[in-house]
Amino acid sequence: MAPDLDMPLDEQLPEENTNVLEGMRCPECGSLGPFCIEATTTVKVYDEGSDEIADLLWDDDSSCACADNDCLFEGTVADFTIPEEAE
């Protein structure tokens, strides 16, 4: 979708993540990302380099940092997870 040039940019930004970072937001600055997350994967390693052969995996205890240069808050993925509202 093309940006609406008549609407301020901050009003065009998504209000929540809907893909890989769904349910995540920086608890310090409110950013939706990007985040630097310590993740695990499996790679096939050759003398010349490597190929990733598995998905990236992380959990609530993985280190996570806000990549916004004005924030740089550090914590765990759990710290960045938006609490579900009580029903």
N, C-alpha and C positions, 0 to 999 in steps of 0.2 A: 504494500500500500504506500502510495506517495505521500510525503508530508504535506499538511495543509499550511501553505505559506501565510495565511491570514490568522492562524492560531499561534500563540506563543509556544515555543518549544517545550517549556516545562509542563504545559497542559496536554502535550502529545505523548509524553512518556507513559509507559505502562504503569499501572498501579500495583501490579504484582507479577511475579515470574510465573510462567505457565509451562515451562519445559524442564530442563535439567536442574535448574535452581528453584523449582516450584516450592513455595513455603519458606523461602529464605529471604532475609533482609538484614542489613548491617544494624546491630542493636545500638550503635553509637551515632551514625549519621543518617540512617534510613535508606542507604543506597541499595538498589536491587542487584548490584554487581557491576563489574566482575569481581569475583573473589579468588584468592589464591588458596586452594585446598590441597592439603597433603593427601595424595591418593596412591593406591597400589595398582599395578598392572603387571602383566607378564609380557616380556619381550624376547624375541629370538635375537641373540647377539652374535655378530660376526666380527672378525678382526677389523673390517672396514666400517662397521656401524651396527645399527639394530633396526628391527621392524617390530612394531607393536602388534601383538597377536591376540590380545584380550581387552575387554572393556576396562575403563577406569573404575575403581571401587573405592568408596570411602564410607565412614559411618559417623555417628554422632560424636565420637571421641577424636576424630581427625582434626588436626590443626587447620584453622581457617583464618584468613586475614582479608580485610577490605582492601581492594586495590585502588580505591579513590585516594589520590595523593594528598588530599586535604584531611584525610581521616586516618587510614592505616591501622584501624582497630584490629587487634589480634585476640583470638579465642579458639573455641572449637566449633564444629559444625552445629552442635546443639545450641551454642550461644547465638548463632545466626538464624536458628529455626524459629519462625513466627509461631507462638503458642496458638493452638486451636481454641476458638471461643467455646466456652461452656454452653452446652445446649440445654 
